[in-house]
Amino acid sequence: MSQSAPPGNSARRVLFASLIGTTIEFFDFYIYATAAVLVFPHLFFPASDPASATLQSLATFAIAFFARPVGSAFFGHMGDRIGRKATLIASLLTMGVSTVMIGLLPGYDSIGVLAPALLALFRFGQGFGLGGEWGGAVLLATENAPPGRRAWYGMFPQLGAPLGFVCSTGIFLILTEVLSNEQFLEFGWRIPFIASSVLVLMGLYVRLKLTETPVFRKALEAEERVRLPIADVFRKHGGRLLLGTFIAVPSFAMFYLMTVFTLSWGTTHLGYTRAEFLQFQLIGVVFFALTIPLSAVLADRHGRRLTLALVSVVIMLFGAALGPLLGSGTPLGVIACLSLGLGLMGLTYGPVGTVLSELFPTAVRYTGSSLAFNLAGILGASVAPYLATWLATNYGLASVGGYLAMAALLSLLALSLTAETRERDLNG
């Protein structure tokens, strides 16, 4: 039997399929994050205290992060038992349908308390789908990678994050320009949620043309599948799961502090308009996108452990600068804060998918890597906007920088207990 990959699994097709899938998924996820700050407090959580409505809206934002490990367990089981391709299609559909339903949901004034209840349900669906999407996209890339290029291949799904953010922020900026504030709150915010259905169809078209990864096909031939992958992960690989979770925490904390929290703080306490601050964030995301490929080169050349450890140290230093830069309130200070923060986010985010995939054997790789990544989401992101808002309000912006530095220290400690994975064989 030939050992070469089928024609459908060319490098170009694999990388595009992994990139477009995560771009779509993160587009869906980010439009919710933006709407949670700009729209949902007014539409789904009416309250006499605007700060209370914002905190309630951010609480629904957190729901998806608790749904993601559940999705990881469900789709991880499918991915390790049935295959990567079918699971990637199912996870994409799950999140896509949930996103469109949010766009069609009536507000509190129309259906009362049912509105925030359904919003929470569909938000759970978003997280459930993303819990399975990310792991499959990373494995699609890394399990097809040639020797010495795994971090570079594994970077492509990660690159979908800034691309998805640019698309989501861009469409909100366009809507802000062409619609009045009343029109935006009435119907304009729904457009990106409903329009995501077109992107989902594009993603499905690409993924339906894929075949299984060569690593998974080899595992099938060797009959290496386990009956219950999640049980195997906790029983045999619990230590790797814990370390992988802590390694990924700064990626989540950094990103959602630099996007959701800063958007909320900038448009309230700093006095910027929605359009102005979104433009600042777009500048920062350029640095996010540029540093992801750089991190992959460094990780392939110098190792994953050293690269991530050095970035963790720099993130701790950035934590001390966050308060003065953002608190300055000046455009230059705010842009510098966002650019530095999101640039460091790219450096830590780029190799994370590759590292997590290399920690686990083939039989439980989908489940293990997905669980580690999404458990990190609970620790690093689910409460980050909420907690940062509370800290900044009560103790000042310097406390938010301290919170970020603690997340980076946690990752640094986990890396000190983790062996280098660059030379690890994925066929096992």
Number of C-alpha atoms within 10 A of each C-alpha: 3 5 7 8 14 13 10 13 20 12 16 9 16 25 24 16 27 30 25 25 30 28 26 28 29 23 27 30 25 22 23 25 23 22 19 24 23 20 19 26 21 18 19 26 23 17 13 8 8 13 13 14 20 23 20 20 27 25 17 23 28 23 22 29 28 19 22 29 27 22 29 34 22 19 31 31 25 21 27 28 21 15 21 25 20 18 24 28 21 17 27 25 21 20 27 27 19 22 28 20 18 21 20 13 18 18 20 17 12 11 12 13 13 15 20 22 13 15 23 20 16 24 25 25 25 31 30 28 29 33 33 35 31 29 31 34 28 29 30 29 27 28 22 24 20 11 10 13 18 26 28 24 28 31 30 28 28 28 24 22 25 25 22 24 24 22 20 24 21 16 16 22 16 11 19 17 12 11 13 12 12 9 13 19 17 13 12 19 23 21 16 21 24 18 14 22 18 11 18 21 13 15 25 18 13 17 21 13 13 20 19 19 22 19 17 28 13 16 16 16 9 9 10 17 17 14 12 14 23 21 15 16 22 14 10 10 17 14 14 21 23 16 21 29 27 26 31 31 28 32 27 24 27 28 24 22 26 23 24 23 22 24 25 22 21 21 18 13 12 18 12 17 12 18 18 14 22 23 15 19 24 21 16 24 28 17 21 28 23 16 22 26 23 16 26 30 20 19 27 19 14 12 19 24 21 15 20 27 21 13 20 28 15 14 26 21 16 20 24 18 19 26 19 16 20 23 19 13 16 12 15 12 16 23 21 18 25 27 22 20 25 31 23 25 27 32 28 30 29 31 32 27 29 28 25 28 29 23 22 21 18 24 26 26 27 33 33 33 33 34 29 25 29 31 28 25 28 23 20 26 25 24 20 26 28 21 17 26 24 15 18 17 13 10 12 15 22 18 20 25 25 20 17 25 24 16 25 31 20 17 24 23 15 20 21 13 11 16 10 16 16 21 12 10 11 16 13 14
